Amino acid sequence: MIALSLAEIAEILGGELRLAGADTAATVVDGAVDTDSREMTAGSIFVAKPGETTDGHRFVGAAVEAGAVLAIVEHPVDVEVSQIVVADAVQALADLARAVVARVRAAGSLRIVGITGSNGKTTTKNLLARILQDEGETVAPIRSYNNEVGAPLTMLRVTDTTRFLVSEFGAAGEGSIARLAGLVEPDVAVVLMVGLAHAGGFGGIEATARAKSELVLAARAGGTAVLNIDDPRVWAMHDIADERGMTTVAFGQAPDADVRAEDIAVSADGTSCTVIRGDERLPLHLQVLGAHHVSNALAAIAAAGVLGVPAATAISRLETVEVAERWRMQPMGNERVRIINDAYNASPDSMAAALRTLAQITGPDERTVAVLGAMSELGESAGEEHDRIGLLAVRLNIQRIVVVGAEARRLYLAAVGEGSWDSEAVHLPDQEAAFEYLKNELRDGDRVLVKSSNSVGLRHLGDRLGELFS
């Protein structure tokens, strides 16, 4: 974080400053800010956030022992450390992030990119950060820091020398992206897609579209909207951009996209295509598996172009990316048994894309094995969407369908109903049963996809299988 005095922080937060030890109101702090006492280092600031299962105020002492010099609390704590008492710690985190980014932006050349979409946010964030980091100091979220806590924590990593801030915005419901993006008013708003991920929490796909459009509404007037022209709900947001005096850059496979892709090919070695931008036709080979990542790459190239990075330069940097993120189409195992661990999250769109990739990268003498768990937060459409994935797996000729957990049983039943029987499809109660089954079932030449929503936890099963066949 930038250097601020205790008095300045208290004023920003509208809180009560309680000094400890030799501290004065003029004492300056510039360490990292976090809500996790285990992440504290010398000079850091601990935000005591109440949680669902525990309370951050219980860990102020541990934070101080680890190096924290300031605690932001909702009530005073009997620990020898300077404290700022606020009404709401999460709101204080947002207020501090807004003020820090505003100061850096006013003083220098900071450019801010916001990214949202039902799928692909984290991958696109990582791809864009890889492009920008060679241009100057770049701050981007760790993992999927995209909620009311994670997004401000990322913003607070900005320093006086930061040139680019890449923010990822998830949505817990309508209004959440507006609140988060409103903290920084991005210069570039990137919207990837509108799908059924978390649709149960929104009340349907049209509500999801409205939530994603909040990023364009919250971006700086006169900035740039980078929109997926292949998704009608996303492309409709160009009307909002026009009303706000923003430039629109279209990416996708449509002929009139500003940055588009042709000749997409997927293999076990990665994903290739031709990127077309203006008069340029440039080959791109991503080491990241899956045709669906081409769209993410196009979005990153388009956003980087807005920030002055030539397409050829962006592509050369993208080609160095080996894995988009842990547990996202992550190759594991060995040449005999290859594991693709893609179980960080799952929606109907990403599940379908991962299954198609599995089918595309498996040779004629190899066997496809899909280890599938439930897709969460789909609301009333959950049953129908699990049915659809079960049907798709059979129609893609996935040769072994291993369904894990009671919540995914409809996927299994749909696969059996479509013709996957005689042990081609099995339903197992939990990860341990699945591991024992797969340990004996998998053989040389198998290509294995592990896919589920994060809450199901199959990513850990994927890790175990990767270790078993390493």
C-alpha positions in Angstrom: 0.0 0.0 0.0 1.0 3.6 -0.4 2.4 5.4 2.7 -0.3 7.0 4.8 -0.2 8.3 8.4 -2.5 6.8 11.0 -4.4 10.1 11.1 -4.9 10.0 7.3 -6.2 6.4 7.4 -8.6 7.2 10.3 -9.9 10.2 8.4 -10.5 8.2 5.3 -12.4 5.6 7.3 -14.2 8.0 9.5 -13.0 5.9 12.4 -11.8 6.5 15.9 -8.0 6.3 16.2 -6.6 4.6 19.3 -2.9 4.9 19.6 -0.6 2.4 21.2 3.0 2.4 22.3 5.2 5.1 20.7 2.8 5.7 17.8 1.5 9.2 17.1 -1.2 10.3 14.7 1.7 11.2 12.3 3.1 7.6 12.3 3.3 6.4 8.7 2.4 2.9 7.6 2.8 1.4 4.1 2.7 -2.4 4.6 0.3 -4.9 3.1 -3.3 -5.0 4.0 -5.1 -8.2 4.7 -8.0 -9.9 6.6 -5.9 -13.1 7.2 -3.6 -12.9 10.2 -1.4 -15.6 8.6 -0.6 -13.3 5.7 0.8 -10.5 8.0 4.4 -9.3 7.5 6.4 -6.5 9.1 4.6 -3.2 8.9 1.3 -4.6 7.7 -2.3 -3.7 8.4 -4.8 -6.2 9.7 -8.5 -5.8 9.0 -10.5 -7.7 11.7 -13.5 -8.8 9.6 -16.3 -10.8 11.3 -16.9 -14.0 9.4 -19.5 -16.7 9.1 -17.6 -19.2 11.2 -15.1 -17.1 13.2 -14.3 -13.5 14.0 -11.2 -11.6 12.9 -11.1 -9.8 16.2 -9.9 -13.1 17.8 -6.8 -13.0 15.6 -5.6 -9.4 16.2 -2.9 -10.7 18.6 -1.7 -13.3 16.1 -1.6 -10.6 13.4 0.5 -8.3 15.7 2.9 -11.2 16.5 3.4 -11.7 12.7 4.2 -8.0 12.1 1.0 -6.0 11.9 1.4 -2.4 13.2 -2.3 -1.3 12.8 -5.6 -3.1 13.3 -8.9 -1.9 11.7 -11.6 -3.2 14.1 -15.3 -2.9 14.8 -14.7 -2.7 18.5 -11.5 -2.1 20.6 -9.4 -5.2 21.2 -7.2 -5.7 24.3 -4.0 -6.0 22.2 -1.0 -3.6 22.3 -1.4 -2.2 18.8 -2.8 1.0 17.3 -6.4 0.5 16.3 -8.9 2.4 14.2 -12.5 1.6 15.3 -15.0 1.6 12.5 -18.7 0.6 12.2 -18.1 -1.9 9.4 -14.7 -3.5 8.7 -15.6 -4.6 5.1 -16.9 -1.1 4.3 -13.7 0.3 5.7 -11.7 -2.0 3.5 -13.6 -0.6 0.4 -13.2 3.0 1.6 -9.5 2.6 2.0 -9.1 1.0 -1.4 -11.1 3.7 -3.1 -8.9 6.4 -1.5 -5.6 4.7 -2.2 -6.3 4.1 -5.9 -7.6 7.6 -6.3 -4.4 9.1 -4.9 -2.2 7.0 -7.1 -4.3 7.7 -10.2 -4.2 11.5 -9.5 -0.5 11.5 -9.0 0.7 9.3 -11.9 -0.1 7.2 -14.9 -2.1 4.4 -13.4 -4.5 2.7 -15.8 -7.2 0.4 -14.5 -8.9 -2.6 -16.3 -12.0 -4.2 -14.9 -13.0 -7.7 -16.0 -16.3 -9.6 -15.5 -18.2 -12.4 -17.0 -19.9 -15.6 -16.0 -16.9 -17.7 -17.0 -13.2 -16.9 -17.9 -12.6 -13.9 -15.5 -9.6 -15.4 -13.7 -8.0 -16.8 -16.9 -8.4 -13.5 -18.7 -7.1 -11.6 -15.7 -4.0 -13.8 -15.7 -3.4 -13.6 -19.4 -3.8 -9.8 -19.4 -1.5 -9.4 -16.4 1.1 -11.5 -18.2 1.0 -9.1 -21.2 1.1 -6.0 -19.0 3.8 -7.0 -16.5 6.5 -6.4 -19.1 5.2 -2.9 -19.7 5.4 -1.7 -16.1 4.5 -2.6 -12.5 1.2 -4.5 -12.7 -1.2 -5.4 -9.8 -3.7 -8.2 -10.4 -5.7 -10.4 -8.1 -4.3 -13.5 -6.4 -6.4 -16.5 -7.4 -10.0 -15.3 -7.7 -10.0 -12.3 -5.4 -13.1 -10.8 -7.0 -15.6 -10.3 -4.2 -16.3 -7.6 -1.6 -13.2 -8.5 0.3 -10.8 -9.8 -2.4 -11.3 -7.0 -4.9 -10.4 -4.2 -2.4 -7.5 -6.2 -1.0 -6.1 -6.4 -4.6 -6.6 -2.6 -5.1 -4.7 -2.0 -1.8 -1.6 -3.6 -3.3 -1.2 -0.6 -5.6 1.8 1.6 -4.9 3.0 5.0 -6.2 4.9 3.2 -9.0 2.1 0.9 -10.2 1.2 1.4 -13.8 -1.6 -1.1 -14.3 -4.3 -2.4 -12.0 -6.2 -5.4 -13.3 -9.4 -6.0 -11.2 -11.6 -9.0 -11.5 -15.2 -8.5 -10.5 -17.6 -11.3 -9.5 -21.2 -10.8 -8.6 -23.1 -12.1 -5.5 -26.2 -10.4 -6.9 -27.4 -7.4 -8.7 -25.5 -4.3 -7.5 -22.4 -6.0 -6.3 -20.3 -5.3 -9.4 -21.5 -1.7 -9.4 -20.2 -1.3 -5.8 -16.9 -2.9 -6.5 -16.1 -1.3 -9.9 -17.4 2.0 -8.5 -14.5 2.0 -6.1 -12.0 2.6 -9.0 -14.0 3.4 -12.1 -12.0 1.4 -14.6 -10.6 3.0 -17.7 -11.2 -0.3 -19.6 -14.3 -2.5 -18.9 -14.0 -6.1 -20.2 -17.2 -8.2 -20.3 -16.5 -11.8 -21.4 -19.9 -13.6 -21.4 -23.3 -14.0 -19.8 -24.0 -17.6 -18.8 -25.8 -19.6 -16.2 -23.0 -19.6 -13.6 -24.6 -18.5 -10.3 -27.9 -17.8 -12.2 -29.8 -19.3 -9.2 -28.6 -16.4 -7.1 -29.6 -13.8 -9.7 -33.1 -15.0 -10.7 -32.3 -15.9 -14.2 -30.0 -15.1 -17.1 -31.5 -11.7 -17.9 -30.8 -10.6 -14.3 -27.2 -12.0 -14.8 -26.8 -9.8 -17.9 -28.0 -6.8 -16.0 -25.4 -7.5 -13.2 -22.6 -7.9 -15.7 -23.5 -4.6 -17.5 -22.9 -2.8 -14.2 -19.2 -2.8 -15.1 -19.8 -0.8 -18.2 -22.0 1.6 -16.2 -19.3 2.0 -13.5 -16.4 2.5 -15.9 -15.0 6.0 -16.5 -17.1 8.0 -18.9 -15.1 8.3 -22.1 -13.2 5.1 -21.4 -13.3 1.9 -23.4 -15.6 -1.2 -23.3 -14.1 -4.4 -24.6 -17.1 -6.6 -25.4 -17.6 -10.2 -26.6 -19.4 -9.7 -29.9 -20.3 -13.4 -30.1 -22.5 -13.2 -27.0 -25.7 -11.2 -27.8 -26.3 -10.2 -24.2 -22.7 -8.9 -23.9 -22.8 -7.1 -27.2 -26.0 -5.4 -26.3 -24.0 -3.5 -23.7 -22.4 -1.4 -26.5 -25.6 0.8 -26.2 -24.6 1.6 -22.6 -21.1 2.3 -23.7 -22.3 4.7 -26.5 -24.6 6.5 -24.0 -21.6 7.1 -21.8 -19.3 8.3 -24.5 -17.1 5.2 -24.4 -15.2 3.6 -27.2 -16.2 0.0 -27.9 -13.8 -2.7 -29.0 -15.3 -6.0 -30.1 -13.6 -9.3 -29.8 -14.7 -12.8 -30.9 -15.1 -14.9 -34.0 -17.7 -12.8 -35.8 -16.4 -11.2 -39.1 -16.9 -7.7 -37.8 -15.0 -8.1 -34.5 -12.1 -5.7 -34.0 -10.0 -8.5 -32.7 -11.0 -11.9 -33.9 -9.8 -15.5 -34.3 -9.9 -18.0 -37.2 -8.7 -21.5 -37.8 -9.0 -22.7 -34.1 -7.4 -26.0 -33.4 -7.1 -27.9 -30.2 -4.6 -30.6 -29.3 -3.0 -32.2 -26.3 -0.2 -29.6 -26.7 -2.5 -26.6 -26.5 -4.7 -24.4 -28.6 -3.8 -22.6 -31.8 -5.6 -20.0 -34.0 -5.0 -17.1 -36.2 -5.6 -13.7 -34.6 -6.8 -10.9 -36.9 -6.5 -7.3 -35.8 -6.9 -4.7 -38.5 -4.6 -5.7 -41.4 -2.6 -8.1 -39.2 -2.9 -11.8 -39.3 -0.9 -13.3 -36.5 -0.5 -17.0 -35.4 -1.2 -17.7 -31.7 -0.3 -21.0 -29.9 -1.6 -21.1 -26.3 -0.2 -23.8 -24.1 -3.5 -23.5 -22.2 -5.9 -26.3 -23.2 -9.3 -25.6 -24.6 -10.9 -23.7 -27.5 -12.9 -21.7 -25.0 -9.6 -20.0 -23.9 -9.2 -18.4 -27.4 -12.0 -16.0 -26.4 -10.2 -15.1 -23.2 -7.0 -14.6 -25.1 -8.8 -12.3 -27.6 -10.2 -10.3 -24.7 -6.7 -9.9 -23.2 -5.2 -8.9 -26.6 -8.0 -6.4 -27.1 -7.7 -4.8 -23.7 -3.9 -4.7 -24.0 -4.3 -2.9 -27.3 -6.4 -0.2 -25.7 -3.4 0.3 -23.3 -0.9 0.6 -26.2 0.5 -2.9 -26.4 0.8 -4.1 -30.1 -1.0 -7.4 -30.9 2.3 -9.1 -31.9 3.8 -8.2 -28.6 0.8 -9.4 -26.6 0.7 -12.7 -28.5 4.4 -13.4 -27.9 3.8 -13.0 -24.1 0.7 -15.1 -24.1 2.5 -17.9 -25.6 4.7 -18.2 -22.5 1.8 -18.9 -20.2 1.8 -22.6 -19.3 -1.2 -22.8 -17.0 -3.9 -20.2 -16.7 -4.4 -20.9 -13.0 -4.2 -23.8 -10.6 -7.1 -26.2 -11.0 -8.2 -24.6 -14.3 -7.5 -27.0 -17.2 -4.3 -27.9 -15.3 -2.4 -30.7 -16.9 -1.2 -33.4 -14.5 -0.2 -37.0 -14.5 2.2 -38.4 -17.1 2.4 -39.5 -20.7 0.6 -42.8 -19.8 -2.3 -41.3 -17.9 -2.9 -37.6 -18.4 -5.1 -35.8 -15.9 -6.8 -32.4 -16.6 -7.8 -30.9 -13.3 -10.4 -28.3 -14.1 -12.4 -28.5 -10.8 -11.9 -25.0 -9.4 -15.4 -24.1 -10.6 -18.1 -25.3 -13.0 -21.1 -23.9 -14.9 -23.0 -25.5 -17.7 -20.9 -23.5 -20.2 -17.5 -24.3 -18.7 -18.5 -28.0 -18.1 -19.5 -28.4 -21.8 -16.3 -26.6 -23.0 -14.2 -28.9 -20.8 -15.9 -32.1 -22.1 -15.4 -30.9 -25.7 -11.8 -30.3 -25.0 -11.3 -33.8 -23.6 -12.9 -35.3 -26.7 -10.7 -33.1 -29.0 -7.3 -33.9 -27.4 -7.9 -37.7 -27.1 -6.4 -39.8 -29.9 -8.0 -42.8 -31.5 -6.0 -45.3 -29.4 -6.7 -43.4 -26.2 -9.7 -43.5 -23.8 -11.7 -40.5 -22.5 -12.6 -40.5 -18.8 -14.7 -37.7 -17.3 -14.9 -37.5 -13.5 -17.8 -35.1 -12.9 -19.3 -33.5 -9.8 -22.2 -31.1 -9.3 -22.6 -27.6 -10.7 -23.6 -25.3 -7.9 -25.8 -22.2 -7.7 -28.0 -23.0 -10.7 -31.3 -22.5 -8.9 -34.4 -24.0 -10.6 -32.4 -24.9 -13.7 -30.0 -27.2 -11.8 -31.8 -30.5 -12.7 -32.2 -29.6 -16.4 -28.6 -28.5 -16.7 -27.2 -31.6 -15.1 -29.3 -33.6 -17.5 -27.9 -31.7 -20.4 -24.3 -32.3 -19.4 -25.0 -36.0 -19.0 -26.5 -36.2 -22.5 -23.5 -34.2 -23.9 -21.0 -36.5 -22.4 -22.5 -39.5 -24.1 -22.9 -37.7 -27.4 -19.2 -36.8 -27.3 -18.5 -40.5 -26.8 -16.9 -40.0 -23.5 -16.0 -43.7 -22.8 -16.0 -43.6 -19.0 -18.3 -41.2 -17.1 -17.6 -41.2 -13.3 -20.2 -39.1 -11.4 -19.3 -38.2 -7.8 -21.8 -37.2 -5.1 -25.5 -37.2 -4.6 -26.0 -33.7 -6.0 -24.8 -34.9 -9.4 -26.9 -38.0 -9.6 -29.1 -36.6 -12.3 -26.1 -36.2 -14.5 -25.4 -39.9 -14.1 -29.1 -40.9 -14.7 -29.1 -38.7 -17.9 -26.0 -40.4 -19.2 -27.4 -43.9 -18.5 -30.7 -42.9 -20.2 -28.8 -41.7 -23.2 -27.1 -45.1 -23.6 -24.1 -45.1 -21.3 -24.5 -48.4 -19.5 -22.6 -51.6 -18.7 -20.1 -49.7 -16.4 -19.5 -47.0 -19.0 -21.1 -44.7 -16.4 -20.9 -45.1 -12.7 -22.1 -43.1 -9.7 -20.0 -43.0 -6.6 -21.0 -41.4 -3.3 -17.9 -39.4 -2.5 -14.3 -38.5 -3.4 -12.7 -41.4 -1.4 -14.9 -44.0 -3.3 -14.1 -42.3 -6.6 -10.3 -42.4 -5.8 -10.4 -46.1 -5.0 -12.4 -46.8 -8.1 -10.2 -44.8 -10.4 -7.0 -46.1 -8.9 -7.9 -49.5 -10.2 -9.8 -48.4 -13.3 -7.4 -46.0 -15.0 -4.9 -47.5 -17.5 -2.3 -46.5 -20.0 -3.7 -44.2 -22.7 -6.4 -42.7 -20.5 -7.1 -39.0 -20.8 -9.0 -37.9 -17.7 -11.0 -34.7 -17.0 -11.9 -33.8 -13.4 -14.6 -31.2 -13.3 -17.0 -29.8 -10.7 -17.9 -26.7 -8.8 -15.5 -25.5 -6.2 -17.8 -26.3 -3.3 -17.8 -30.0 -4.3 -14.0 -30.2 -3.9 -13.1 -32.5 -6.7 -10.0 -30.4 -7.4 -8.4 -32.3 -4.5 -9.3 -35.6 -6.1 -7.6 -34.3 -9.2 -4.5 -33.5 -7.2 -4.5 -37.0 -5.8 -4.8 -38.6 -9.2 -2.1 -36.4 -10.6 0.3 -37.5 -7.8 -0.7 -41.1 -8.3 0.3 -41.0 -12.0 3.2 -38.5 -11.8 
